[in-house]
Amino acid sequence: MSWTIFVYGTLKRGEPNEEVLTDTGTGQFELLGKATTLPKYPLVVASKYNIPFCLKEPGKGHRIVGEVYNIDADKLKALDELEAHPTFYCREIIEVEMASGEVKEAWIYLLPTWKPSLLEESSEMLVEYSSKGSHGREYVTSENCESEEDLWK
């Protein structure tokens, strides 16, 4: 295992894309535990597919709660493919605070560009994402998405 990654959305345990992370056919993983980002970010649910987006605007929003994993290079490749890195999301290193209080560096997928209306149209900035959360916008699987542009419709 050579990469540490922080996940905050559909890759978490019990969420719709969990199997992408936990499928050993696409690489190895080890759950290290829950963590919270040290920087604040806007975490919103948007598009007609109700996708959780963590916007690359540090200092705005909340410290985000998620999970930290150690993964191998094969798993990182699978996650980069899912997240369309670097053409859609960008992967960056940030600091996260583990539940134990230990601070670690971890990769996170952030949305680097978005329409200004995204923040205005979002009902709220979340601290922690759940597809079946109180926001009432359950995730729609990506099989129904025709293109990256389709995400914004």
MOHUBEL-V409856 format. One line per field, one symbol per residue. phi: phi as a letter, one per 30 degrees, with the letter a starting at -180 (. if undefined). psi: psi as a letter, one per 40 degrees, with the letter a starting at -180 (. if undefined). burial: 1 if it has 16 or more other C-alpha atoms within 10 Angstrom, else 0. A space follows every 10 residues. Layout:
phi = ???
psi = ???
burial = ???
//
This chain:
phi = .bbcbccbbd ddeicecedd dcdddckcbb dckdabdddd bdcbcbidch ddccddbejc jbdccabcbc bcddddddde dedhdcdcdc cbdbcbcded jdcbcbdbcc ddbadededd dddacccbcb ecdddibdec ddedcdaedd dcd
psi = heihihiebe eiheideddd deheeeiiih hdaiihidii ihhihiieef hhhhhggiei bihhhaihih iidddddddd ddefhedcii hihihihide ehhihiiihi hdiihdeddd dhdihidhih dfiedfghhh iedehdiddd de.
burial = 0001111111 1110011001 1100011110 0001111111 1111111011 1111111000 1111111111 1101110111 0010100011 1000111100 0001111111 1000000110 0000111111 1000101110 0000000000 000
//
